[in-house]
Amino acid sequence: MSSIFRTIFSTPEMLAIWSDTKRIAFCLEFERGLAIVHAQLGIIPQEAADAISEFCSDVSNVNLEELKEHTKSSLFFGLVKQIVRYVNTKAPGYGEWAHWGTTAQDVTDTTAVLQLRETLDVVTTTLEGIMTGLRDLAVAHKSTPMAARSHLQHAVPITFGFKLARLLSTFQRHRERLLQLKERLLVLQFGGAAGTLATLPADKALECQVALAQFLHLSPPDIAWHTERDRFAELAGFFALLTSTCAKFALDMKLLMQTEVGEVSENFHHHRGASTAMPQKRNPLSCGYITAIATSVRHHAGAMYEAVVADHERSSGPWQLEWLILPEISILTGAALKHTQDLVTGLQVYPEAMTRNLDATKGGIVSEAVMMHLAPRMGRHAAHDVVYELCRKSVENNTHLVDLLEADERVTSAGLSKGALEQLCDPGNYLGLSVEMVERVVGV
């Protein structure tokens, strides 16, 4: 990743999790745990396990340049060779017990699971930060009236807190999805060549599998999943869904930041969002980054589903897609969440602009309220036609709707007084259960 764009499309935490050093450290942790468990069960000599554990306890023992060269020929063989060589210097002849009864994909898949576990820890923390920020904003603005938009035009009044509470409710569902997904994702891969544990003593193989899972704090598999990639595909789909929600929020905020609307803005600091050509500009940077990242995550997620279509018991190509995509999709998701958290916690809200925009249609935004009050007196469809006609005149003559209603005999004969019409044409009186729904979502 570009060192320049890295600050936009990644976070230090995610880059560290998906670094070569971290990946190798997790590979070594698998091998260390395997050797320890094997020795405890009497499958390999204790001397071998001790030497293997010693090497695998420190990632600096690995010669990265040598490993890079060996990886050109074989994904994992180079690391095993270094373990064997080290063990033989400590306990001659015992190096051959390294990597006993397992296969490279066992290590690679479990390493990915361990990296994803740390990834999801970061995702969980950032998600909680987003939800806390949204909760605070929703409570603060639960009664702040604004225009709802449908088809990008004014619909009816809502509150800004109601708008944010809908988003918060979505993120709450994502948190539930994440908790459910973790149970399916954080599973050990350990089965040997074809997943049958054939190289281990039959009476100890499953016990060894369970013990290794416990050592790594993972769940034991019910059966090998070398070419059953639904766990990782589900994760990718979740990341696509999660970041798409971030992008929906970013889109709404971008639209509210338009010069003609001006209801919110991103947090400001010197030159943030500045244009090189137009000094007056204050561009919505975080919103743009979130939009771009979420689009990329959705594309990556599609490729992860391609990896599900794997051949027989060991994939001849689709599996390798994951080596490219899992780091990218995880890092990008982390960045989208971080930008979203920054957007939420730094969002500047302008209630006076919301009030000004509510008046832009000169009462038209509450025409539904008028129609529904006239409906019991003249019928809903007749009321719709009357109010529709007066709304058109309001636009054409630049006249407030309440003035036209007060002058229309069809309306006055229905028994609506001037005071009643003024109440109906006040957007603050037609918020429905916006406040109550906010309180239901935030738990107030």
N, C-alpha and C positions, 0 to 999 in steps of 0.2 A: 504494500500500500504506500502511496506517495507520502513522503514525510511532510509535505505541505498540507495535503487534504486530510491527513490522518486525524487532525484535531477536530475535523468536521464529521467524518464518517466512522469514527471509532472512539473508544474511551480507553484510558490506560489500564483499567481493570480487565476489560475484555481482551485487549492485546496481550496482556500478561498470561491470561488463561490459555490463549490459543497460540502462544509462542512455542518455538521448537523446544526450548528448555523445559517448559511445563509439560509438554507432551512426552518428552523423553523421561522426565521425572515420574510421570504416571505409569509409563511402560515399566520402568524399574520397580515401581511399587507393586505392580502386578507380579513381576518375577520374584521379588522379595517375599511377597505373601505366599506365592505358590511354593517356594522352597521351604519356608517355615512350616506350612501346613503339611507338605509332603513328609518332612522330617518328623513332625509330631505323630503322623500316622504310620511311620516306619517304611515309607515308600522309597525315600532316599536317605543316605547317611547324614547324620547330624553335622559332620565336618563339612560336607558339601553345602548344606544349608547355611551354615555360619559364614562361609566364605562368599557365597552368593549374596547373602543378606548384607555383608560388609560392603561389597561393591555397589549394590543397588541402593544403599542408604544415602549416597551422595552423587548427584547428577554430574558433578565436576569430574568424576572418574571416567566419564565417557569422552572419547576423542571425537569431537564433532566433525572435524574434517575427514577423518577416516570413515565415519558413519555416512557422511554425505556421499563419498565415493562408492561405498558398498550399496547404498540405496539405489544407485543407477541399475544395479543388477537384481537386487532383491530388497523388498520393503523392510524386512526385519532381521535378515540373516546377519547383517553387519553388527547389530547390537548384541545378538547372541554370541557371536564370535568374540567380542570384547569381554563379555562376562566369562566365557569359558577360559579365555587366556588369563584373565586376572585370577580366577579361582585356581587354575593349575599352578600359578606362581605361589599361592598361599597353601594349597593342599593338592600336591601333584596327583593327577589322575581323577580328581573329583569334579573337574570342570564339565565333564560329560553329563553330570546330573542336572545341569542348568537347563531350563526350558523343558523340563521332563513332562511328557504326557499332554502337552498343549500344542497349539499351532499359532502361527503369526496372526491370523484373524482374531483369535481369542484375545490376544493382547491388544490389537488395534481397536477392536470394538469396545472392549472394556475401558481402554484409555479414553476413547471418545465419550463414553458414558460418564467417566470421572470428570472430564472437562465440561461436559454439559451440566453435571451436577453443580459445579462452581458457577457456570454461566447462569443457571436458574436461580442460584442464590443472589447473584447481582440483579437479575431481572426482578426477583421478588422484592428486594429492597427498594429498587427504583420505582416499581409499580406501587408499593405502599406510599412512597413519597408523592407520587402523582395523585393518588387517591386522597391523601391527607390535604394536599393543596386544593384539590377540587372541592373537598368537603368544606374547607374553610371559606372558599370563595362562594360556594352555593349558599352557605348559611348567611354570609355577609350580604348577599344580594338576593335573598329569597323573595324579597318584596320589591325589588327594583324593576319597574315595568320597562318593557322593550317590545319591539315589533317582532313577531314570528314571521318567518319568510317561507312561502311556498312558491316553487317555480321562480325563485329569486325576487319575488314581489311581496309586499306587505300582505300578511294573512290576517291574523287577529293578535291582540296583545298577549304576551306571556311575561314571565319575569326572567331576568338573566340567571337567577339561581335555578330556575326550572330547567333552563337550557343546559346548565352545567351539571345538574343532578341527573339528567338523562345520560350524560357522558359518564358520570361517576358510577351509575348503575351498570353500564356496559363494562367498565373496568372491574367492578365487583364480580361480574360473571367470568371475566378473564381470570381473576384470582381463583375462582372455583375450578375452572378448567385446568389451571396450572397445578393445583393440588392433586387433581385426578390424574393428570398426565404424568406427574412425578412417579406415581406408583407403578405405572406401566413402563416408564423409561429407565428408571434406575435399577437395572437388572444386569447381573454378571453375564458375560459370555465366556464359557469355558466348557469345551466339549471335545477338543482334539480335532483330528483331520476332517472327519465327516460329522462330528458332533456327538458321537456315540460313546466317548470316553473309553474306547477299546484298549488303549495302551496302559490303562491303570488296572490294578487288581479289582475284580468285579465286586468284591465285598467292601472295598474302600472308596470306590470311584465317586459315588454320590456323596458320601461323607466328606470327601475331599472338596467337592464342589461347594457344598454348603459352608464348610469351614473357610474356604477362600472368599466366598461372598460375605461372610461375617467379618473377615479380616479387612475387607475393603468397604464395609458398611453399605453393601448393596444387597438386593434380593437375589436369591438363587433362581435360575431359570427353571421352568417346568420342562423345557426341552431346548435344544440348540436353536439359535435363530440366525445362523450365518447368512442365509438368503431370505429371511423373513424380515424385511426392513420397515415394517409398518410403524415401529416405535419412533424411528428418526423422521419418517415422513409425517407422522402425526405432530411431532415437535415443529417441523417446518411449517405445517399448516397453521399451528397455533401462533407461531411467530408472524406469519403473514396476516392472520386475523388481528393479532394484538397491534402490530404496527399500522394496519389499515385503520384501526380505531384512532390511533394517534394522528394519522393523516386526515381523517374526517374532522377531528378537532382543529387541526392546523388549517384546513380549508375554510371552516366556519370563521376562524379568527382572521384569516387573510381577508375574507370578504367584509368582515366588520371593521377592518383596518383601512379600507379604501377611503381615499380623501373625502369623497362625497358622503360617506357614512360616519367614520370617525368615532365609533363607539368603544373601541378598545385599541391598545397598542402593545407591542412587545416592550419588555424592560429596556430602558435606555442607558447607554453609557457612551462616552465620547467616540464618535465616528462609527458607532454600531449602525449598520444598515445604510451607511453613506454611499452616495453615488459619486464616481469620479467626474461626471459631467454636470450633474444637477445638484447643486448644494442644498436645495430644499428637501431632498429625498430622505426618507427614513424607512427603508425597505424591511419587510418582515422576514428576516434572515432565518430564524428558527423554523418558521412555518415552511419556508422553501426547502430547507434541509430535510425536514420530516417527510415532506411530500416525495422528494427524490429517493430517500432511503427506503420508504415503505414500498415504492414501486419496484425497487431492486429486490427487496425481500420477497415480494410476491412472485417475481420471476424465478428467483432461486428456489422457492417452494415448489414450483412446477417441476423443476429439474429433480428435486428430491423424490418426487413421485415416480420419475423414470427409474430411479435406483431400486424401487420396489420390484420391478419386473426383472428379477435376477434368475439366472439359469441354474437348475439343479441344486447341488449342495455347496457349490462355491462359484461365485459370480465371476464372469470373464470380462467384466467391463463396467456394468452399472454401479457396482459397489464403489469403484474408484471415484465416481462422481461425488461421493460424500466427502472425500478428502479435500476436495476443492470447496464444496458448498457449505459444509457444517461450520468451518471457521468463519467464512464470509457472512453467512446468515446470522450467526450468533453475534459477531462483532457489529454488524449493521443494526441488528435489533437493539443491542445495548445502546448504540448511539441515538437511535430514534427515541428510545425511552428517556435518555438523558436530556435531549433537546425538548421533549415534551414536558419533563419535570421543570426545566428552566422556564419554559413558556408559561406553565401554570403558576409557578411561584413568583414570577416577575411580571405577570400580566397587569397592565394598567387599565382600569375600567373608568368610563366617562358616562355616568348616569345622565348628566345634563344633555349629552348628545343623543342618548336613547330617548329621552323625553322630547327633544326637538324632532327627532325622526318619527316619533309616534304621531306628531301633528302634521307630518308632511302631506298626508292625504286628506287633511281638513275634515276629519271625522269618518272618512271612508273605512278606516281600519276596524271600526266597531259597527259597521253596517249590519253584521250578523246579529248583534245584540238588538238593534232596532227591529230588524225583520222578525226575530223570535218573539218580541213583545207585541208586535202587531199581529202575528200569526193567529193567536186565539180569537182575535176580534174580527179578522177578515179572511182567515185561511192562509196557510203557509205560502202557497204558490202565488196567491194574489199579493201577499205582503212582499214576497221576493220581487215581483215585477215592479211594485211601487218603489221600493228602495233601490232597485237596480236603475230605474229611470232617474231618480233623484241623484244617485251617485254619478251617473253620466253627466248630468247638468252641473254637478259640483266641480267636476274636472274641467268641463268646457268653459264654465264661467268663473272658475277660480273662486268659488264661493263655498263657505263652510256648510257641511251637510246639515247641521242643526238648524241653520237659517232656512234652508229649503224645506226641511221637515215641518218647522213651525208655520210656514206659509202654505203648506199643502192641505187642502180641505179633507182629502182622504185620510190623512194622518190625524188631523185635529178632531175629525168626526169620530174617530176610533177611541177617543177619550184620553189621549196622551197629552198631558199639559206641557207647557214650556219647561217647567222645572224637571218634569220626568224625562223629557227629551234631552235636556242638558246633562242629566245624570247618565242616561244611556250613551251619550256621545263622549263621555269621559273615559279614555282608555284604561285608566286606573281602576275603573269599576267593572271591567270585563276580563279579569285575570283567571276566572274559573277557580280551580283548586290548585293553582300553581304553588302557592305557599305550602299547602298541606302535603302535596306530593314531594316537595323538596324535603320536608321534615320526615316523611316516611322513608325516603332513600337514605338520608344522613343519620337517621335514628334519633332525631331530637324528640 
